[in-house]
Amino acid sequence: MVYKNFRLHCIIRVILLGVTIYLFFYLVLQTNLYATIAIVASIIIYQIYSLIHYVEKTNRDLTRFLEAIKHTDFSQTFTSTGLGSSFEPLKKAFNEVIEQFRRARSEKEEHFRYLQTVVQHVGIGLIAFGQDGEVSLINTAAKRLLHIPHLKNIKVLEVFSKPLVETLFKLRSGEKALIKADDRNDILQLAIYATEFKLREQQFTLVSLQNIQSELEEKEMEAWQNLIRVLTHEIMNSVTPIASLASTVNDLLDSQKPGSKISSESISDMQGALRTIQKRSEGLLHFVDAYRTLTKVPRPNFKIFPVAELFGQVEQLLRAHVAEKAIDFRAVVKPESLELTADAELIEQVLINLLLNAIHALDGKPGGSIKLLAAMDERGRTIIQVADNGPGIVPEVLDKIFIPFFTTKPGGSGIGLSLSRQIMRLHRGALSARSEPNVETVFTLRF
């Protein structure tokens, strides 16, 4: 029998249970019908069980609802048929929650498929693995790069390159590495970048791999071309007048008759030519010595030291130059307790070079100012900036100032900025420049 109202259903069941209990006691007290008494007792027990089972249907539905969420089974539905209007909001809420979970799961699966598509189609190789080397993700680009159809553990890559596997295990979040590997008579220069993340309380490492051999070869060729262009220019500038003057001296000697005395005018001309040859030869030797200096930068001796202390030493060294040019010099460290891990002597050499360049740029300019600033950038890295309000550097020249031996300064060697950038690279940092002519020129050291 289906009742339309839960309350009415419960009342009728209670009334029937009461009538049955009354009948049971009547039979016990007034008759000797033991078989009938046993049947009525069984009916009472069944009625009690049925009533409890009926009343606890809500608890069973709630349990079923929670189990469905626990096991992500969103195929369940809940109806309030025969329970009355008071149960409709509850069953409706159950169904709405199940539907929301179903939609969320569907969206999650769509996002996962979208991410998988992006990861598989990106041109850079990606590998995610756990601390034991078990691979949880590898995209198509990585498979093509390493020539493998699948990968379960990165230790398998030892056949491809043992240094690669060692580097993958050593890399920590944010670190980079460059690995050279032989691949079927081909050379690979793999640029590797790592990041770490946690998933379900497990530590994973995600690395990107990219073969930059062609880019390195292109940049190497470009660097050689620039170097050869500068070397050729400097050598030709020195050798051409030397050859010309040597030819002139030789002609003077050939013009003299055997046994005749060399005139004082010819001697004077030859002495002038030889002095010029000597001067140009010394200039060429100086140039070669400067090139040798560029290739002999010592390895940094890293130590932790206060930046304010470094600024104090630099300011003391250049105080006379600044005072002589009437330049407004300011050194600022934010915060004052800022420390740096680097080779203090090499960084001091870089700062002195940059500050001397700034002082030279301000020569003869009224109201010249130089600012030396140390602070933390938006990524939490230490930066040092040297800024001046001199004439600045035009865009055409700004791209060339770090090329060895390129200079716009009369009598300059052209190795100062190249040497400074090389020192910063040895510190795993960078040296860059920006300039707005006649407004501000800023050189930035990033560590």
Secondary structure, DSSP 8 states (H G I E B T S, - for coil): ---S-HHHHHHHHHHHHHHHHHHHHHHHHH---HHHHHHHHHHHHHHHHHHHHHHTHHHHHHHHHHHHHHTT-TT-----TTT-GGGHHHHHHHHHHHHHHHHHHHHHHHHHHHHHHHHHH-SSEEEEEETT-BEEEE-HHHHHHHT-S--SBGGGGGGT-HHHHHHHHH--TT-EEEEEEEETTEEEEEEEEEEEEEETTEEEEEEEEEE-HHHHHHHHHHHHHHHHHHHHHHHHHHHHHHHHHHHHHHHHHHHS-TT----HHHHHHHHHHHHHHHHHHHHHHHHHHHHHHHT-------EEEEHHHHHHHHHHHHHHHHHHTT-EEEEEESSTT-EEEE-HHHHHHHHHHHHHHHHHHTTT-TT-EEEEEEEE-TTS-EEEEEEE-SS---HHHHTTTTSTT---STT--S-HHHHHHHHHHHTT-EEEEEEETTTEEEEEEE-
